[in-house]
């Protein structure tokens, strides 16, 4: 069986090559794409991002990618959101006026005054629920963060990980086929690569093995 096909959403949000390399090391066939059909036919989808909420949502809307991504999440195939890829799953953001995806009820909030913003560097993640993407990753592991905003879901049962930086904030959500994290696994050394490897293994279990053209 060929390697699983994993689409990486391209909406000019940066950091795409690092994600691509991490997936290649995990023995997947990644493709950076803004093509809705390639997203729909992928075995798995990674929604990465660095940037601002409003400009990113406008890029996604202009490329016709909002509905295909929401449809992919609803399809049950594995989805991984990274940094802005977590934040945009919520409904609204303090960072702008554009509505986000609304897949998760809640608001994206700015980190509180009194701490240096952006939050940049290594910090600990406390895991609260189990999910295949986090298999074998010890509670309290350190990951690399770069962000000024954090996600605040209304449904706390979705919060898979938390991190402290001026406030204890949600640094990971997970349910069913979906996992999304505030930190950057692709910049987090061996432990981050383990997370991508776990995601690829999850994709293998659900794949259809169709071919990309």
PyMOL commands that set and color helices and strands:
alter all, ss='L'
color gray80, all
select helices_A, chain A and resi 16-25+36-41+53-62+66-75+84-87+132-134+156-158+185-187+189-206
alter helices_A, ss='H'
color red, helices_A
select strands_A, chain A and resi 5-9+29-33+44-47+79-82+92-93+106-110+119-124+126-127+142-147+149-153+159-164+168-175+178-181
alter strands_A, ss='S'
color yellow, strands_A
deselect
rebuild
show_as cartoon
